[in-house]
Amino acid sequence: MAIPVDPQPKPGPPGPARRTRVVLAEVARVGTGAERTRAELTEQTQVGEALVRGLVRAQLALALRLSLVVGIGLGGLPLLFAIAPEVGAAKLFGVNLPWLLLGLAAFPFLVAVGWAYVHLAERNEQDFTDVVQRPER
């Protein structure tokens, strides 16, 4: 609620102190480092772009590392069976080992890699958020 104030002071005996109107928008806020960083992100400044680029690179590196794990883990099995035919001819519970490894064991392996990716990607994002929200000294 705004209180009207006379623009010109009236001459006369000194009385009670004059009231001044304070508007919330006119109060200067002291910007913290985290707010400055968030502003750089939203305004897409060079610093904000560098921060986002770092997050994207971290996520890409994680994806490539885990793709390599899947490629070696699943792609290496047929190579193993070709190099060592006795492993490919082995039977476990009456079923050929290649069928068990590629047909059944591959799914829990892929689920585990997917879980690891989600966990590590969220950690990357949390690290990014911590950097953005960290107060500057």
N, C-alpha and C positions, 0 to 999 in steps of 0.2 A: 504494500500500500504506500503510495507516494504522498508525502506531506508537502503542500504548496509552500514555496518560499518566496518572499518578496525579493525582486531583483535588486532594488536599491535600498540600502539601509536607511532607516528614518533617524534624523538627528534627534537627540534627546539624551536624557540621563542614561548612563550605562545600566542596563538591566541584566536579565538572565542571558546566558550565552545563546547565540543564534543557532537555530537548527540547520543542519545541512542535510540534503537528500543524498543518500548513497544508493546507487543502483548496482545490482550484483554484476552486471556486465562491465561496469567501469572499474571494478576491483582488479588490479593487476595480479595475475597469478605468477608465481615463481615456477618456471618450468623445470622439471627434473630431467635427468639424463634419459630415463626410460621413456618419458613423454616425447623428448626430442627424437629418440630413436624410432618410436612408433610413428611420429610425424614424418620422418624421413622415409619410412616404409610406405606410408599411405600416399605421400607426395611423389614417390618413386624418384628420389634423388639418387645420386651416385652411391652414397653410403648405403641406402636402402637396397639398391640393386645389387651391391656387393654382398650384403647379408643374405638376400634371397638366393643369389647365385651360389653362395657357399652351401646353403641348405640343399639346393638342387644337386650340387656336385656330391654332397655326402650321401644323398638318397640314391643317386646314380651309381656311385662306387659300391654301396651296399648291394644294390640289385645285381651289379656285374659280379661281385664276389660270390653271392649265393647262386647265381646262374652257373658260375664255374663249378661250384660244389655239385649242383644237380647234373651238369654235363659230365663231370668226371665220375660221379657216383653211378648214374644210370648209363651213360655212354661207355663207361669203362667195363661194364659187365659183358657185353657182347665181345669186346676185345679180349677180355679174360677167357671167355669160353672158346674163342678162336685160337688163342695162344696155348691154352692148357685144355685140350679136349677131354682129359680125364675129369676135370671139374665140371665141364658141360655135360658129361655122361653120368655124373653122380646122381643118385636118387635119395630123396629124403621122404619118409612116410609113403613110399611107393610112387612119388611124383618126381619128375626130373627137376634138378636144382634150378636150371634157368627159368622154368615155368614158375617156380615158387618165388624166386628173386624178382623177376620182371613182372610177374602177374599179381603177386600178393604183397611182397615186401616193398614194392615201389610206392604204393599208396601211403602207408605210414611214413615213409621217408619224405615224400612230397608234403604231407601234412606238417611234419616236423620242420621242414625248411620254410614252409609258408608261415608257421607260427613264429619261427625265429625272425623272419623278415618283418612281420608286423611288429614284433616286440622291439627290434632294433630300429625300425623306422620311427616308431613312436618315441624312442629314446632320442633319436636325432632331432625330432620336432620339439621335444621337451628341452633339449640343450639350446636350440634356436630360440625358444620362448624365454629361457632363462637369460640368454644374452640380450634379448630385446628389452626385457623387464629389469635387468640389472641396473641399479642406479650408478651414474657416473660419479667419480670422485674428483 
